[in-house]
Structure formats: structure tokens, C-alpha cells
């Protein structure tokens, strides 16, 4: 039988990114929910008042 070569485990497939990343856009979850609701209302209003077919 061939001898086994033991290699170090390393990171186990995990990648660690910089945890102190600062984004230019700081959005709260409530802003995202409000944007989604406003988009739904806008699309619904367009379908009601300006139907295309």
C-alpha cells in the first residue's frame, strides 16, 4: 500500500472577508421594505389606471 500524506486542514473551505467593510449606501431593513411596498403600489396603480392590453 502507498503511504498516506497528511495535509493540514487549513480553513476548511471557509473564506473570511474583512468584517469592517463600510458601504456607501447604509440602508435599514425598514427602508428596503418601504421601497418594495412602494414599488408594488406603483405597479398596481399603473395596471389599473393605464392598462396596455
N, CA, C and O atoms as a Maestro MAE file, in Angstrom:
{
 s_m_m2io_version
 :::
 2.0.0
}

f_m_ct {
 s_m_title
 :::
 protein
 m_atom[212] {
  # First column is atom index #
  i_m_mmod_type
  r_m_x_coord
  r_m_y_coord
  r_m_z_coord
  i_m_residue_number
  s_m_chain_name
  s_m_pdb_residue_name
  s_m_pdb_atom_name
  i_m_atomic_number
  :::
  1 25 0.821 -1.188 0.000 1 A "UNK " " N  " 7
  2 3 0.000 0.000 0.000 1 A "UNK " " CA " 6
  3 2 0.861 1.246 0.000 1 A "UNK " " C  " 6
  4 15 1.969 1.260 0.537 1 A "UNK " " O  " 8
  5 25 0.333 2.283 -0.608 2 A "UNK " " N  " 7
  6 3 1.074 3.544 -0.646 2 A "UNK " " CA " 6
  7 2 0.931 4.261 0.694 2 A "UNK " " C  " 6
  8 15 -0.084 4.143 1.381 2 A "UNK " " O  " 8
  9 25 1.969 4.999 1.039 3 A "UNK " " N  " 7
  10 3 1.919 5.767 2.283 3 A "UNK " " CA " 6
  11 2 0.969 6.953 2.115 3 A "UNK " " C  " 6
  12 15 0.928 7.587 1.061 3 A "UNK " " O  " 8
  13 25 0.226 7.235 3.148 4 A "UNK " " N  " 7
  14 3 -0.691 8.378 3.114 4 A "UNK " " CA " 6
  15 2 0.065 9.657 3.474 4 A "UNK " " C  " 6
  16 15 0.953 9.659 4.327 4 A "UNK " " O  " 8
  17 25 -0.308 10.725 2.810 5 A "UNK " " N  " 7
  18 3 0.281 12.032 3.108 5 A "UNK " " CA " 6
  19 2 -0.793 12.844 3.809 5 A "UNK " " C  " 6
  20 15 -1.863 13.077 3.248 5 A "UNK " " O  " 8
  21 25 -0.516 13.274 5.024 6 A "UNK " " N  " 7
  22 3 -1.473 14.089 5.779 6 A "UNK " " CA " 6
  23 2 -1.176 15.565 5.531 6 A "UNK " " C  " 6
  24 15 -0.064 16.042 5.758 6 A "UNK " " O  " 8
  25 25 -2.196 16.270 5.061 7 A "UNK " " N  " 7
  26 3 -2.065 17.696 4.804 7 A "UNK " " CA " 6
  27 2 -2.792 18.462 5.899 7 A "UNK " " C  " 6
  28 15 -3.743 17.940 6.481 7 A "UNK " " O  " 8
  29 25 -2.372 19.682 6.191 8 A "UNK " " N  " 7
  30 3 -3.088 20.471 7.195 8 A "UNK " " CA " 6
  31 2 -4.502 20.815 6.712 8 A "UNK " " C  " 6
  32 15 -4.749 20.936 5.513 8 A "UNK " " O  " 8
  33 25 -5.409 20.967 7.656 9 A "UNK " " N  " 7
  34 3 -6.819 21.190 7.334 9 A "UNK " " CA " 6
  35 2 -7.065 22.560 6.724 9 A "UNK " " C  " 6
  36 15 -7.982 22.709 5.917 9 A "UNK " " O  " 8
  37 25 -6.291 23.546 7.078 10 A "UNK " " N  " 7
  38 3 -6.476 24.892 6.530 10 A "UNK " " CA " 6
  39 2 -7.746 25.535 7.061 10 A "UNK " " C  " 6
  40 15 -8.057 25.434 8.248 10 A "UNK " " O  " 8
  41 25 -8.481 26.202 6.166 11 A "UNK " " N  " 7
  42 3 -9.695 26.893 6.575 11 A "UNK " " CA " 6
  43 2 -10.940 26.036 6.359 11 A "UNK " " C  " 6
  44 15 -12.036 26.473 6.711 11 A "UNK " " O  " 8
  45 25 -10.821 24.881 5.815 12 A "UNK " " N  " 7
  46 3 -11.965 24.012 5.605 12 A "UNK " " CA " 6
  47 2 -12.944 24.557 4.576 12 A "UNK " " C  " 6
  48 15 -14.140 24.282 4.668 12 A "UNK " " O  " 8
  49 25 -12.476 25.311 3.611 13 A "UNK " " N  " 7
  50 3 -13.339 25.853 2.578 13 A "UNK " " CA " 6
  51 2 -13.990 27.171 2.956 13 A "UNK " " C  " 6
  52 15 -14.717 27.741 2.143 13 A "UNK " " O  " 8
  53 25 -13.760 27.667 4.135 14 A "UNK " " N  " 7
  54 3 -14.363 28.928 4.562 14 A "UNK " " CA " 6
  55 2 -13.470 30.098 4.160 14 A "UNK " " C  " 6
  56 15 -12.244 30.026 4.251 14 A "UNK " " O  " 8
  57 25 -14.109 31.169 3.715 15 A "UNK " " N  " 7
  58 3 -13.377 32.362 3.320 15 A "UNK " " CA " 6
  59 2 -13.757 33.470 4.289 15 A "UNK " " C  " 6
  60 15 -14.939 33.711 4.535 15 A "UNK " " O  " 8
  61 25 -12.777 34.129 4.826 16 A "UNK " " N  " 7
  62 3 -13.051 35.201 5.780 16 A "UNK " " CA " 6
  63 2 -12.796 36.539 5.097 16 A "UNK " " C  " 6
  64 15 -11.691 36.822 4.633 16 A "UNK " " O  " 8
  65 25 -13.847 37.354 5.047 17 A "UNK " " N  " 7
  66 3 -13.737 38.673 4.452 17 A "UNK " " CA " 6
  67 2 -13.546 39.716 5.548 17 A "UNK " " C  " 6
  68 15 -13.745 39.438 6.730 17 A "UNK " " O  " 8
  69 25 -13.163 40.906 5.141 18 A "UNK " " N  " 7
  70 3 -12.983 41.982 6.093 18 A "UNK " " CA " 6
  71 2 -14.321 42.327 6.736 18 A "UNK " " C  " 6
  72 15 -15.261 42.700 6.034 18 A "UNK " " O  " 8
  73 25 -14.421 42.211 8.038 19 A "UNK " " N  " 7
  74 3 -15.679 42.431 8.743 19 A "UNK " " CA " 6
  75 2 -15.963 43.905 8.984 19 A "UNK " " C  " 6
  76 15 -17.067 44.245 9.411 19 A "UNK " " O  " 8
  77 25 -15.026 44.778 8.732 20 A "UNK " " N  " 7
  78 3 -15.212 46.194 8.990 20 A "UNK " " CA " 6
  79 2 -15.436 46.979 7.715 20 A "UNK " " C  " 6
  80 15 -15.061 48.148 7.622 20 A "UNK " " O  " 8
  81 25 -16.047 46.337 6.732 21 A "UNK " " N  " 7
  82 3 -16.322 46.999 5.460 21 A "UNK " " CA " 6
  83 2 -17.423 48.029 5.631 21 A "UNK " " C  " 6
  84 15 -18.471 47.731 6.204 21 A "UNK " " O  " 8
  85 25 -17.194 49.230 5.142 22 A "UNK " " N  " 7
  86 3 -18.182 50.304 5.218 22 A "UNK " " CA " 6
  87 2 -18.720 50.561 3.820 22 A "UNK " " C  " 6
  88 15 -17.960 50.867 2.902 22 A "UNK " " O  " 8
  89 25 -20.018 50.437 3.664 23 A "UNK " " N  " 7
  90 3 -20.659 50.647 2.376 23 A "UNK " " CA " 6
  91 2 -21.009 52.123 2.216 23 A "UNK " " C  " 6
  92 15 -21.205 52.836 3.201 23 A "UNK " " O  " 8
  93 25 -21.086 52.573 0.959 24 A "UNK " " N  " 7
  94 3 -21.503 53.945 0.702 24 A "UNK " " CA " 6
  95 2 -22.991 54.110 0.951 24 A "UNK " " C  " 6
  96 15 -23.449 55.207 1.272 24 A "UNK " " O  " 8
  97 25 -23.749 53.034 0.806 25 A "UNK " " N  " 7
  98 3 -25.193 53.067 0.994 25 A "UNK " " CA " 6
  99 2 -25.534 52.343 2.289 25 A "UNK " " C  " 6
  100 15 -25.428 51.120 2.374 25 A "UNK " " O  " 8
  101 25 -25.936 53.096 3.278 26 A "UNK " " N  " 7
  102 3 -26.324 52.500 4.550 26 A "UNK " " CA " 6
  103 2 -27.852 52.452 4.600 26 A "UNK " " C  " 6
  104 15 -28.496 53.461 4.888 26 A "UNK " " O  " 8
  105 25 -28.423 51.299 4.322 27 A "UNK " " N  " 7
  106 3 -29.864 51.139 4.278 27 A "UNK " " CA " 6
  107 2 -30.326 50.246 5.424 27 A "UNK " " C  " 6
  108 15 -29.726 49.211 5.715 27 A "UNK " " O  " 8
  109 25 -31.404 50.675 6.062 28 A "UNK " " N  " 7
  110 3 -32.002 49.860 7.111 28 A "UNK " " CA " 6
  111 2 -33.006 48.913 6.467 28 A "UNK " " C  " 6
  112 15 -33.497 49.191 5.373 28 A "UNK " " O  " 8
  113 25 -33.317 47.809 7.119 29 A "UNK " " N  " 7
  114 3 -34.315 46.882 6.573 29 A "UNK " " CA " 6
  115 2 -35.686 47.539 6.367 29 A "UNK " " C  " 6
  116 15 -36.415 47.160 5.451 29 A "UNK " " O  " 8
  117 25 -36.041 48.502 7.192 30 A "UNK " " N  " 7
  118 3 -37.330 49.181 7.029 30 A "UNK " " CA " 6
  119 2 -37.356 49.989 5.732 30 A "UNK " " C  " 6
  120 15 -38.410 50.116 5.108 30 A "UNK " " O  " 8
  121 25 -36.214 50.536 5.318 31 A "UNK " " N  " 7
  122 3 -36.152 51.263 4.052 31 A "UNK " " CA " 6
  123 2 -36.380 50.321 2.875 31 A "UNK " " C  " 6
  124 15 -37.063 50.674 1.914 31 A "UNK " " O  " 8
  125 25 -35.811 49.138 2.952 32 A "UNK " " N  " 7
  126 3 -35.975 48.160 1.881 32 A "UNK " " CA " 6
  127 2 -37.431 47.723 1.780 32 A "UNK " " C  " 6
  128 15 -37.978 47.639 0.680 32 A "UNK " " O  " 8
  129 25 -38.061 47.446 2.915 33 A "UNK " " N  " 7
  130 3 -39.464 47.032 2.923 33 A "UNK " " CA " 6
  131 2 -40.350 48.140 2.380 33 A "UNK " " C  " 6
  132 15 -41.268 47.870 1.606 33 A "UNK " " O  " 8
  133 25 -40.090 49.386 2.773 34 A "UNK " " N  " 7
  134 3 -40.881 50.514 2.269 34 A "UNK " " CA " 6
  135 2 -40.704 50.673 0.764 34 A "UNK " " C  " 6
  136 15 -41.672 50.974 0.066 34 A "UNK " " O  " 8
  137 25 -39.506 50.482 0.250 35 A "UNK " " N  " 7
  138 3 -39.254 50.574 -1.188 35 A "UNK " " CA " 6
  139 2 -40.001 49.487 -1.953 35 A "UNK " " C  " 6
  140 15 -40.565 49.742 -3.017 35 A "UNK " " O  " 8
  141 25 -40.001 48.285 -1.410 36 A "UNK " " N  " 7
  142 3 -40.705 47.174 -2.065 36 A "UNK " " CA " 6
  143 2 -42.206 47.436 -2.075 36 A "UNK " " C  " 6
  144 15 -42.862 47.217 -3.093 36 A "UNK " " O  " 8
  145 25 -42.755 47.897 -0.965 37 A "UNK " " N  " 7
  146 3 -44.192 48.193 -0.898 37 A "UNK " " CA " 6
  147 2 -44.545 49.320 -1.850 37 A "UNK " " C  " 6
  148 15 -45.569 49.243 -2.529 37 A "UNK " " O  " 8
  149 25 -43.735 50.359 -1.923 38 A "UNK " " N  " 7
  150 3 -43.990 51.476 -2.849 38 A "UNK " " CA " 6
  151 2 -43.931 50.996 -4.297 38 A "UNK " " C  " 6
  152 15 -44.724 51.446 -5.124 38 A "UNK " " O  " 8
  153 25 -43.013 50.098 -4.616 39 A "UNK " " N  " 7
  154 3 -42.923 49.555 -5.975 39 A "UNK " " CA " 6
  155 2 -44.169 48.747 -6.312 39 A "UNK " " C  " 6
  156 15 -44.693 48.858 -7.421 39 A "UNK " " O  " 8
  157 25 -44.653 47.932 -5.371 40 A "UNK " " N  " 7
  158 3 -45.869 47.143 -5.591 40 A "UNK " " CA " 6
  159 2 -47.064 48.051 -5.816 40 A "UNK " " C  " 6
  160 15 -47.874 47.794 -6.707 40 A "UNK " " O  " 8
  161 25 -47.187 49.098 -5.033 41 A "UNK " " N  " 7
  162 3 -48.296 50.041 -5.193 41 A "UNK " " CA " 6
  163 2 -48.211 50.752 -6.533 41 A "UNK " " C  " 6
  164 15 -49.229 50.930 -7.203 41 A "UNK " " O  " 8
  165 25 -47.017 51.160 -6.934 42 A "UNK " " N  " 7
  166 3 -46.841 51.847 -8.211 42 A "UNK " " CA " 6
  167 2 -47.213 50.934 -9.387 42 A "UNK " " C  " 6
  168 15 -47.914 51.363 -10.303 42 A "UNK " " O  " 8
  169 25 -46.756 49.703 -9.366 43 A "UNK " " N  " 7
  170 3 -47.062 48.773 -10.453 43 A "UNK " " CA " 6
  171 2 -48.559 48.478 -10.500 43 A "UNK " " C  " 6
  172 15 -49.146 48.426 -11.581 43 A "UNK " " O  " 8
  173 25 -49.175 48.286 -9.347 44 A "UNK " " N  " 7
  174 3 -50.618 48.035 -9.299 44 A "UNK " " CA " 6
  175 2 -51.399 49.230 -9.824 44 A "UNK " " C  " 6
  176 15 -52.347 49.056 -10.591 44 A "UNK " " O  " 8
  177 25 -51.021 50.435 -9.428 45 A "UNK " " N  " 7
  178 3 -51.701 51.640 -9.901 45 A "UNK " " CA " 6
  179 2 -51.543 51.806 -11.409 45 A "UNK " " C  " 6
  180 15 -52.494 52.200 -12.083 45 A "UNK " " O  " 8
  181 25 -50.377 51.518 -11.945 46 A "UNK " " N  " 7
  182 3 -50.183 51.609 -13.386 46 A "UNK " " CA " 6
  183 2 -51.041 50.594 -14.135 46 A "UNK " " C  " 6
  184 15 -51.574 50.901 -15.200 46 A "UNK " " O  " 8
  185 25 -51.177 49.398 -13.591 47 A "UNK " " N  " 7
  186 3 -52.018 48.386 -14.241 47 A "UNK " " CA " 6
  187 2 -53.488 48.762 -14.199 47 A "UNK " " C  " 6
  188 15 -54.232 48.436 -15.124 47 A "UNK " " O  " 8
  189 25 -53.918 49.437 -13.155 48 A "UNK " " N  " 7
  190 3 -55.329 49.820 -13.024 48 A "UNK " " CA " 6
  191 2 -55.645 51.030 -13.901 48 A "UNK " " C  " 6
  192 15 -56.617 51.008 -14.656 48 A "UNK " " O  " 8
  193 25 -54.838 52.075 -13.810 49 A "UNK " " N  " 7
  194 3 -55.153 53.348 -14.461 49 A "UNK " " CA " 6
  195 2 -54.606 53.477 -15.876 49 A "UNK " " C  " 6
  196 15 -55.039 54.361 -16.616 49 A "UNK " " O  " 8
  197 25 -53.678 52.633 -16.269 50 A "UNK " " N  " 7
  198 3 -53.084 52.724 -17.601 50 A "UNK " " CA " 6
  199 2 -52.829 51.333 -18.163 50 A "UNK " " C  " 6
  200 15 -51.679 50.937 -18.352 50 A "UNK " " O  " 8
  201 25 -53.898 50.594 -18.428 51 A "UNK " " N  " 7
  202 3 -53.707 49.227 -18.937 51 A "UNK " " CA " 6
  203 2 -53.188 49.235 -20.375 51 A "UNK " " C  " 6
  204 15 -53.585 50.069 -21.189 51 A "UNK " " O  " 8
  205 25 -52.310 48.307 -20.666 52 A "UNK " " N  " 7
  206 3 -51.702 48.256 -22.001 52 A "UNK " " CA " 6
  207 2 -52.328 47.185 -22.873 52 A "UNK " " C  " 6
  208 15 -51.993 47.110 -24.056 52 A "UNK " " O  " 8
  209 25 -53.201 46.372 -22.364 53 A "UNK " " N  " 7
  210 3 -53.751 45.377 -23.257 53 A "UNK " " CA " 6
  211 2 -54.685 44.440 -22.679 53 A "UNK " " C  " 6
  212 15 -55.194 43.564 -23.379 53 A "UNK " " O  " 8
  :::
 }
 m_bond[211] {
  # First column is bond index #
  i_m_from
  i_m_to
  i_m_order
  :::
  1 1 2 1
  2 2 3 1
  3 3 4 2
  4 3 5 1
  5 5 6 1
  6 6 7 1
  7 7 8 2
  8 7 9 1
  9 9 10 1
  10 10 11 1
  11 11 12 2
  12 11 13 1
  13 13 14 1
  14 14 15 1
  15 15 16 2
  16 15 17 1
  17 17 18 1
  18 18 19 1
  19 19 20 2
  20 19 21 1
  21 21 22 1
  22 22 23 1
  23 23 24 2
  24 23 25 1
  25 25 26 1
  26 26 27 1
  27 27 28 2
  28 27 29 1
  29 29 30 1
  30 30 31 1
  31 31 32 2
  32 31 33 1
  33 33 34 1
  34 34 35 1
  35 35 36 2
  36 35 37 1
  37 37 38 1
  38 38 39 1
  39 39 40 2
  40 39 41 1
  41 41 42 1
  42 42 43 1
  43 43 44 2
  44 43 45 1
  45 45 46 1
  46 46 47 1
  47 47 48 2
  48 47 49 1
  49 49 50 1
  50 50 51 1
  51 51 52 2
  52 51 53 1
  53 53 54 1
  54 54 55 1
  55 55 56 2
  56 55 57 1
  57 57 58 1
  58 58 59 1
  59 59 60 2
  60 59 61 1
  61 61 62 1
  62 62 63 1
  63 63 64 2
  64 63 65 1
  65 65 66 1
  66 66 67 1
  67 67 68 2
  68 67 69 1
  69 69 70 1
  70 70 71 1
  71 71 72 2
  72 71 73 1
  73 73 74 1
  74 74 75 1
  75 75 76 2
  76 75 77 1
  77 77 78 1
  78 78 79 1
  79 79 80 2
  80 79 81 1
  81 81 82 1
  82 82 83 1
  83 83 84 2
  84 83 85 1
  85 85 86 1
  86 86 87 1
  87 87 88 2
  88 87 89 1
  89 89 90 1
  90 90 91 1
  91 91 92 2
  92 91 93 1
  93 93 94 1
  94 94 95 1
  95 95 96 2
  96 95 97 1
  97 97 98 1
  98 98 99 1
  99 99 100 2
  100 99 101 1
  101 101 102 1
  102 102 103 1
  103 103 104 2
  104 103 105 1
  105 105 106 1
  106 106 107 1
  107 107 108 2
  108 107 109 1
  109 109 110 1
  110 110 111 1
  111 111 112 2
  112 111 113 1
  113 113 114 1
  114 114 115 1
  115 115 116 2
  116 115 117 1
  117 117 118 1
  118 118 119 1
  119 119 120 2
  120 119 121 1
  121 121 122 1
  122 122 123 1
  123 123 124 2
  124 123 125 1
  125 125 126 1
  126 126 127 1
  127 127 128 2
  128 127 129 1
  129 129 130 1
  130 130 131 1
  131 131 132 2
  132 131 133 1
  133 133 134 1
  134 134 135 1
  135 135 136 2
  136 135 137 1
  137 137 138 1
  138 138 139 1
  139 139 140 2
  140 139 141 1
  141 141 142 1
  142 142 143 1
  143 143 144 2
  144 143 145 1
  145 145 146 1
  146 146 147 1
  147 147 148 2
  148 147 149 1
  149 149 150 1
  150 150 151 1
  151 151 152 2
  152 151 153 1
  153 153 154 1
  154 154 155 1
  155 155 156 2
  156 155 157 1
  157 157 158 1
  158 158 159 1
  159 159 160 2
  160 159 161 1
  161 161 162 1
  162 162 163 1
  163 163 164 2
  164 163 165 1
  165 165 166 1
  166 166 167 1
  167 167 168 2
  168 167 169 1
  169 169 170 1
  170 170 171 1
  171 171 172 2
  172 171 173 1
  173 173 174 1
  174 174 175 1
  175 175 176 2
  176 175 177 1
  177 177 178 1
  178 178 179 1
  179 179 180 2
  180 179 181 1
  181 181 182 1
  182 182 183 1
  183 183 184 2
  184 183 185 1
  185 185 186 1
  186 186 187 1
  187 187 188 2
  188 187 189 1
  189 189 190 1
  190 190 191 1
  191 191 192 2
  192 191 193 1
  193 193 194 1
  194 194 195 1
  195 195 196 2
  196 195 197 1
  197 197 198 1
  198 198 199 1
  199 199 200 2
  200 199 201 1
  201 201 202 1
  202 202 203 1
  203 203 204 2
  204 203 205 1
  205 205 206 1
  206 206 207 1
  207 207 208 2
  208 207 209 1
  209 209 210 1
  210 210 211 1
  211 211 212 2
  :::
 }
}
